[in-house]
Amino acid sequence: MKGERATSLLNDMLDRLEEGGWPLDLVDEILVFGSYTRGALNPSDVDLVVEHRTDDRSPPSSSTPCPTAATSPPR
């Protein structure tokens, strides 16, 4: 993925978040990390952490990390 494409996707996501509405209004913070934040010209992905609240309309969720995230070798 080109850096410009990654930036465009992030901007689109932030625009949608600003529009709000359920469930987007439950998002408190977006953290971006990884190769994109280090300025890679062609990042393979964009790493995000989404901090959010839940409400009575939210489906049950698990706070268990993705198993592949814990076992994937570093790049």
C-alpha angles and dihedrals in degrees: 000000000000118000090241090056091050091051091049092051092049091049091050090051092049091048090054091048091052090053086061127186127141124342095009092063088065092067112104103175142000118208119195119199142152132057093339092060090046088060101254110177092215109025114187090219143346115252115215139177114200115201112198146158127234131223136187090282093055116105117237111275139188125237089204111122119243106272093226091054090061095045103037113110116243116260 
